[in-house]
Amino acid sequence: MITARTRARGRSAARSQTLSLARSSLIALILVTLLTACTGRNDMGPVSDDTLDKALVAQTTAAAPRLLRDLTGFGWDEVMVLSEGTTADEIQSLTGARIVKGDRYVSSANLMVFRSSGQVVKAVMITADAFASPDLRRWFGRDVSVGPGPILRLT
């Protein structure tokens, strides 16, 4: 015969198991979060930015330079331009982030990598393949201007 005391013990054991499972789940979640944060990975894929792209294409026929920061709608303090064919390892070495999934950047668009406080915040594909070679693979600060003309210069 099952008594009230036996039922109470059963409910107490079930509650104890539920609490134990909840505690274990919480500890596992915390560990996964910490491990993810401590891997040092900074992965980000290239994106399109129509506003920036159109503004840079417009610079190829403009008469005056423009500050690049006035053409972007996000915060950054450094920018680098990379071209098609740059290897994924070179990009990671230069930027500190794994940006492309394959062995190399194969888009015909230039890649503008923006970072803030040393961390990549955005990697934008730019269709205007018009950046001067000396401006590639170099970091430029927030005060960089985009010169006008068929070959865009960062100064």
Residue pairs with C-beta under 8 A, 6 or more apart in sequence:
41 98
42 96
42 97
42 98
42 119
42 120
43 97
43 98
43 99
44 97
44 98
44 99
44 120
44 122
44 123
45 99
45 100
45 101
45 123
46 99
46 100
46 105
46 107
46 111
46 123
46 124
46 125
47 122
47 123
47 124
47 125
48 124
48 125
49 72
49 73
49 122
49 124
51 71
51 73
52 71
52 72
52 73
52 112
52 124
52 126
53 124
53 125
53 126
53 127
53 128
55 66
55 71
56 71
56 126
56 128
56 130
56 146
56 152
57 127
57 128
59 66
59 128
59 146
59 147
59 148
59 149
59 152
60 128
60 130
60 148
60 149
60 150
60 152
61 148
62 148
62 149
63 148
64 148
65 145
65 146
65 147
65 148
65 155
66 145
66 146
67 143
67 144
67 145
67 146
68 79
68 140
68 144
68 145
68 146
68 154
69 76
69 142
69 143
69 144
71 146
72 114
74 114
74 121
74 122
75 116
75 121
76 114
76 115
76 116
76 121
76 122
76 142
77 115
77 116
77 117
77 141
77 142
78 114
78 115
78 116
78 139
78 140
78 141
78 142
79 112
79 113
79 114
79 115
79 139
79 140
79 144
79 154
80 94
80 95
80 112
80 113
80 137
80 138
80 139
80 140
81 110
81 111
81 112
81 113
81 126
81 131
81 135
81 136
81 137
81 138
81 154
82 91
82 94
82 105
82 110
82 111
82 112
82 113
82 136
82 137
83 105
83 110
83 111
83 129
83 131
83 136
84 105
84 106
84 107
84 108
84 109
84 110
84 129
85 104
85 105
85 106
86 104
86 105
86 111
86 137
87 103
87 104
87 105
88 98
88 99
88 100
88 101
88 102
88 103
88 104
88 105
90 137
91 97
91 98
91 99
91 100
91 105
91 111
91 113
92 98
92 99
94 113
94 137
95 113
95 115
95 120
95 123
96 115
96 118
96 119
96 120
97 113
97 120
97 123
99 105
99 111
99 113
99 120
99 123
105 111
107 125
108 127
108 129
109 125
109 126
109 127
109 129
110 125
110 126
110 128
110 129
110 131
111 123
111 124
111 125
111 126
112 123
112 124
112 126
113 120
113 122
113 123
113 124
114 120
114 121
114 122
114 123
114 124
115 121
128 152
130 150
130 151
130 152
131 151
131 152
131 153
131 154
132 151
132 152
132 153
132 154
135 152
135 153
135 154
140 154
144 154
144 155
145 154
145 155
146 152
146 153
146 154
147 153
147 154
147 155
